[in-house]
Amino acid sequence: MVATTKTSSKKPEPVGPSPEARLSRLLGFYRQMLLIRRCEEESARAYAQGKIGGFLHLYIGQEAVAVGACAALRPDDYVVGTYRDHGLAIAKGMNVKQVLAELFGKVTGCSKGLGGSMHLFDAAHNMLGGYGIVGGHIPLAAGVAFASKYRQDGRVTLCFFGEGAVSIGGFHEACSLAALWKLPIVFICENNEYSMGTPLSRTMSVEDVSLKAGAYGMAKDRLFVRDVFDVEARVAEAVARARSTSEPTLIEARTYRFRGHSMSDPGKYRTPAELEEHKKNDTLAQARSALIAGGAGEKLAELETDVEREIEEAVRFAEESPEPTPDLLESTTYAGPFAR
């Protein structure tokens, strides 16, 4: 008789990272989130001082979405975002000096000071811009994903937008084509519960944005953002699907912004009690508490000192950098030498 070995059909449980490795990764995530938070706080200060003009939409409170999502990407993957784009740009690898210089309207900014807050762009890191038109960028992101599929380059596109954009025609057109053509894209709705100053109850008949994926036969996911690791894992699953089978996913990430829609918005449409209740779930504060509980207090102090130094240097760089001069007009307006 030949002996046979019976194998179980049950898959083995995945082995997660060691506590030390997880703590080390959390330090990295915390540093990114803190850098974004401090960049936004200094941006608000500079705006109040008249050093930043135009519109300024802060990402304070939503940092874990950008950091966790971008951690699930390869460096050559693409990100397309909204006008609330500072956090996305930093999470995708843009230097904070370039970000602040652009906000200050200086020539050393990522768009030579000509784009400002709503138009951060960095081709080297495949950050393909923030866009000022609500929902207008979603079909563009589908186009980027179509290009990847056409070239067979294996890249995935992440497209971020707010829940207010879900009512825009461009959102539905992009979802329809992404599902029909099987595009390697992940649509991420950062639902911060307010479309400018209008609450969910007055803007959406169905509160769960992810349910809209069913109309297009698209995969969906929904998470309430409490932990940056959870964001990374959930987005990573969608990214893997897009990369391996070229299928799109719609993810709703329920989050909350701690500041107004923009710097001109005092946020009087919500109560102080509501705001304080949401601050109890601040992912930045929770990550810091977890690091202290894990015994990383000394490294945490060094990290925070390093971030403050980086922010101070970035603010100084932005303040001291020159403004754009008229000779930029030709090169940024025309594709080639202007025929005189």
N, C-alpha and C positions, 0 to 999 in steps of 0.2 A: 504494500500500500504506500502510495506517495503522500507524504505529509503536506498538508496545505495550510496556509496562514490566512485566517479570516481577518479582513480589514474592515474597519468601521467606516460608514459613509459620513459620519459626523466630522465636520471640518474642525481642525484644532483651533483653539482660541488663539488669536494673534497675541504675540508677545510685545508689550509696549515698552517704551524707553524706561531706563532705570530712573529712580527718583533724582539721582544726581544729574542725569542728562536732561530730564524734564525741567529741573530747577535752572540749569544753564540756559535752556531755550527760553524759559520764562523771563530770565534776565534780559535776553536779547529782545524779546517782544516788548517788555516793559520799557526798555530804552527807546525803542521806536515810538511807542505810544506817548512817552513823556516828552520826547523831542517834538512830536506833533503838537501836544498840548501847550508846551512852552512857546513854540513858534506862533501858535494862534493867540496866546495871551499877549505876546509882545507885538503882534500885528494889531490887536485891538488897541493897545496903548499908543502905538504909532499913529493909528487912524485918528484917535482922539486928539492927538497933538498936531494933526494936519499934515503929517509926513506921508500918508497914503491917501490917495484920492479915489474917486469912483466908488464902485460897490465892493463890499467885503463880506463874504459869507464864511463864517467860522465852523470848524469841524469838531469843536469841543463837545465831548460826550460820545462821539461816534468812532473814536480812534481804533477800537478793536476790530471794526469791520474791515477797514483798509489794511491794517497790519496782518490780521489773520488771513484775509483773502489773498493778498499778494504773496504771503508765505507759501501758498499752495501752487505758485507759478514757477516756471522756469524763467531765467533772465530774458530769453528771447520772446516770451509771450507778451501780448499787448494788453494795455489798459486804456479804456475810453471813459471819461467821467463827465460830471456836471460842473456847474460853476462853483460848487462847494468842493474844490479840488486840491486844496493844499495838502490835506492828509494823504490823499491818494498819491500825489507826486512824491512826497517824502517816503512813503511806504514802498514805492516802486524804485526808489534808489536815488532820487534827485537830491543834490546837495542843498542843505537848508540856506546856504549863502545865496545860491541862485534863486531860490524861492523868495526870500525876503527882498533881494535886490529887484526882482520883478515887481513885487508889490509896491516898492518905493518908486517904481518907474525909472530905474537906472539901467544904463546900457550893459551892465554886467549881469543882468537878469537873464533867465532862460530864453526869453523872447525879446531880448535887448530893451526891455522896459516898454515895449509897444503893446503888449498883450494885457498886462495887469493881472489882477487876482483871478479873474474868470477864465484865463486862457494860458494856464501853465502847460508847457509842452517840452518834451525832452526825447528826441529821437534816439539818442544813445541808450536810453533805458526803456525804450518802447512805451513811454508814457505819451499817448497820442492826443493829449489835450483835455482841458476842461472846456465846456461849451455853454454859452449863455442862454440859448433858446431851450426852454423846457421841452424835453422829449425829442428835440431835433437831432440829437446826436445818436439816438438808438439805431436808426437805419444806417447811419455811417458805420457804426460798430459792426452791424451785420455785413456791410460791404467789406470791412477789414477781414472778417472771418471768411467771407467768400474768396477773397484774394489768397488767404492761407490754404484753403481747400484746393483752389485752382493751381497753386504752385506746389501743393503737396509738401509743405515745409514743416508740418507737424506742430504748428503753433496754435495756441488757444487765445481767444479774446475774452476779456472780462469787460462787461459794460455795466456801469453803475448809474443809477438814477433814483429819484425820490418817488414816493407814492403818488405825488401830484402828476407825474409824467404818465402814469398808467392810463389816464383818461385821454391822452393825446393820440391822435391817429397814427403817428409814427411808431409808437410802441407796438400797436397791433400789426402794422405792416411788417415790421422787423421780425416779430415773433412768427408770423405766418410764413414768411420767406425762409427764416432760419429752420423751421420745422420741415417745410416742404423740400428745401434743398439740402437738408442735413448739414448744417454749418457748425463748425467747432467753436461755439460761443456759449458763455454763461452770462445770463442776464441777472443782475443782482439789484433788487429793489431795496434801497435803504429807507425803510418806512420809519420815519421819526415822528409819526403821529400828527404832524401839522403840515399842510400844504400852504406855505407862507404862514398866515395866521388862522387858517381854516382847519378845524379838527376833522378827523377821519369820518365822524358820524355825518358830516355835512358834505363830504366829497366822494364817498364811495358807498355803493349799495351793498357790496360784499367786502367785508373787512379783510378777509384772507386773500391777499394779492396772488399767492401761489396757485389758487384755484383756477386762475385765468389760463394757466398752462394747458389745462384739459381741453380747451377750445381748439388747440392747435396740435394735440397729440404729443405734447412735449413733457419731458420729465420735470418734476417739481420738487421743491423742498421749502421748509419754513422753519426758522429758528428765532428764538428770542435771545438776543445777544447778552450773555452774562459772562462768557469766558472766551478768551482769544483762541485757546486751543480748539474749542468747539467750532468756532468760525473756520479755522484752518481745515479741520477734518471734513466739515460739511462741504466747503468749497472744493477741497481736494477731490472729493468723490465726483463732483460735477465736472471738474477739470479733466479727470481721468476718463470719464465718459466721452467728453468732447474730443480728447486726443486719440482715444482708441477706436471709437465708433463714429466719430464726427456727428454726434447728436447734441442738440442744445439742451439747456436746463434753465428754468426760471426759479430763482431763489428769492424768497422774501426774508430779509433780515430786519426784525423789529428792533429798533434802537431808539435813541432819544437825544436831541440836541439840548445842551444846557444854556445856550445863548439864543437870542432872537434869530429870525430868518436871516437877517443881515444886520450890520451895525446900525442901520437906521430904524430897526425894529425893537421897541422896548419890551415886547412880549407880554403886554397887558392882558392878552386873551387867555392866559393860564394863571392859575393861582400859585402863590409862593409854596403852598403846601404840596401841590402836585409836583412842582419842580424839586423840592426837597425829598419827596418820596422816591423820585427817579434817581436822584443823586446817591441814594443808598445802594444802588446797583452799578455805580460807576466802575467800569472794568479796570480803569487805571488804578483806582484806590484798592480794588480787590486784588489785583496782581501784586501790588506793593505789600499788602497784608500777607499774601501767600509766600512772598519772598522772605519776609521777616520770620514767619512761622517756620519756614524751611531752613533757617539758620544762615541766610545770605545777607544779614544786616550790614556787615562790613563792606561787602562788594556793592551793595545797594548804595551806600553812602558815597563810595568812589564814583559809581555810575552817575548819580545825581549831580555831583560836583562837575563831572566831565560834561554832562549835558548843559549845565548852566554856562560853562566856559564856551561851549560850542555856540550856544544861542547869543551870548554876549559878542563873540567874534563875528557872528553873522549879522547882527544888528549894526555893529560898527562898520562892517564891510558895506552894507547897504547904504548907510548914511554917508560914507566917504566916497562911494563910487560916483562917477560922473553921469550926468543925464545924457540921453541921446542927442546927437547933433543933426542938423539938416542933411548932412551927407548920407544919412541912412535912408532917406526917402526914396532914392532911385532903386537901391538894391532890394528894398523891402516892398516896392510897388511893382516893379517890372521884372520879368524873367531874365532879360538880357540887357546889354548896354542900351541906354536910351538914345535913339537916333536924333541928334541935334541938327 
